[in-house]
Amino acid sequence: MKHPIYRSSSVMAILSILMIWPFSAYAQVDVNTQQLDWFTMLMWLFGGLALFLYGMDKMIKGLLVVAGDRMKEMLSKLTTNRVMGAITGA
């Protein structure tokens, strides 16, 4: 049985390839066009945001697996007051 990290890595590789694929169509577009395609631009924005949030979620889960309770203890010590919480970004 594969580890979940390997499975998610292959999914991310496939998603990355699928995201890069449409750029070949934009390479052929005339540069002199003055009209913006708002729908396409918003879809790229939301798609990028979704992938960013997905990556952040995977990173957080990975950090919790690696550090676990030790990281929780360290954050609880660093955020005992508001000033230290603001400095550490918690």
C-alpha positions as a Python dict, from the first residue, in 0.01 Angstrom:
ca = {
    (1, 'M'): (0, 0, 0),
    (2, 'K'): (135, 339, -98),
    (3, 'H'): (184, 613, 154),
    (4, 'P'): (-75, 897, 121),
    (5, 'I'): (201, 1147, 41),
    (6, 'Y'): (298, 953, -273),
    (7, 'R'): (-64, 936, -385),
    (8, 'S'): (-115, 1310, -334),
    (9, 'S'): (214, 1384, -512),
    (10, 'S'): (99, 1200, -821),
    (11, 'V'): (-234, 1385, -811),
    (12, 'M'): (-50, 1717, -783),
    (13, 'A'): (175, 1625, -1076),
    (14, 'I'): (-126, 1546, -1294),
    (15, 'L'): (-301, 1868, -1188),
    (16, 'S'): (12, 2069, -1266),
    (17, 'I'): (35, 1921, -1614),
    (18, 'L'): (-333, 1993, -1675),
    (19, 'M'): (-283, 2354, -1564),
    (20, 'I'): (17, 2411, -1792),
    (21, 'W'): (-147, 2252, -2097),
    (22, 'P'): (-373, 2550, -2196),
    (23, 'F'): (-77, 2788, -2218),
    (24, 'S'): (1, 2659, -2567),
    (25, 'A'): (-326, 2811, -2690),
    (26, 'Y'): (-237, 3151, -2545),
    (27, 'A'): (95, 3148, -2727),
    (28, 'Q'): (-96, 3183, -3056),
    (29, 'V'): (-323, 3473, -2955),
    (30, 'D'): (-270, 3804, -3133),
    (31, 'V'): (-93, 4053, -2906),
    (32, 'N'): (-282, 4354, -3047),
    (33, 'T'): (-622, 4257, -2906),
    (34, 'Q'): (-764, 4519, -2672),
    (35, 'Q'): (-1053, 4324, -2518),
    (36, 'L'): (-1010, 4133, -2191),
    (37, 'D'): (-1168, 3794, -2143),
    (38, 'W'): (-1300, 3839, -1789),
    (39, 'F'): (-1443, 3488, -1757),
    (40, 'T'): (-1113, 3322, -1841),
    (41, 'M'): (-921, 3559, -1617),
    (42, 'L'): (-1152, 3490, -1321),
    (43, 'M'): (-1138, 3115, -1379),
    (44, 'W'): (-756, 3127, -1372),
    (45, 'L'): (-768, 3338, -1057),
    (46, 'F'): (-1003, 3103, -873),
    (47, 'G'): (-819, 2796, -1001),
    (48, 'G'): (-488, 2933, -877),
    (49, 'L'): (-641, 3023, -543),
    (50, 'A'): (-789, 2675, -508),
    (51, 'L'): (-453, 2511, -582),
    (52, 'F'): (-278, 2745, -339),
    (53, 'L'): (-523, 2662, -60),
    (54, 'Y'): (-497, 2291, -141),
    (55, 'G'): (-119, 2313, -116),
    (56, 'M'): (-138, 2501, 213),
    (57, 'D'): (-372, 2236, 352),
    (58, 'K'): (-133, 1958, 247),
    (59, 'M'): (162, 2147, 397),
    (60, 'I'): (-17, 2198, 730),
    (61, 'K'): (-112, 1831, 750),
    (62, 'G'): (244, 1729, 666),
    (63, 'L'): (386, 1957, 934),
    (64, 'L'): (147, 1817, 1191),
    (65, 'V'): (253, 1463, 1102),
    (66, 'V'): (622, 1550, 1129),
    (67, 'A'): (619, 1781, 1431),
    (68, 'G'): (291, 1684, 1601),
    (69, 'D'): (273, 1750, 1973),
    (70, 'R'): (614, 1913, 1990),
    (71, 'M'): (498, 2193, 1759),
    (72, 'K'): (177, 2239, 1961),
    (73, 'E'): (377, 2275, 2282),
    (74, 'M'): (616, 2523, 2123),
    (75, 'L'): (330, 2735, 1986),
    (76, 'S'): (152, 2734, 2320),
    (77, 'K'): (470, 2860, 2490),
    (78, 'L'): (531, 3128, 2227),
    (79, 'T'): (174, 3261, 2237),
    (80, 'T'): (129, 3305, 2611),
    (81, 'N'): (72, 3678, 2563),
    (82, 'R'): (-58, 3897, 2280),
    (83, 'V'): (276, 4052, 2189),
    (84, 'M'): (451, 3719, 2141),
    (85, 'G'): (149, 3589, 1951),
    (86, 'A'): (168, 3885, 1713),
    (87, 'I'): (543, 3844, 1667),
    (88, 'T'): (518, 3471, 1591),
    (89, 'G'): (216, 3521, 1364),
    (90, 'A'): (-14, 3291, 1556),
}
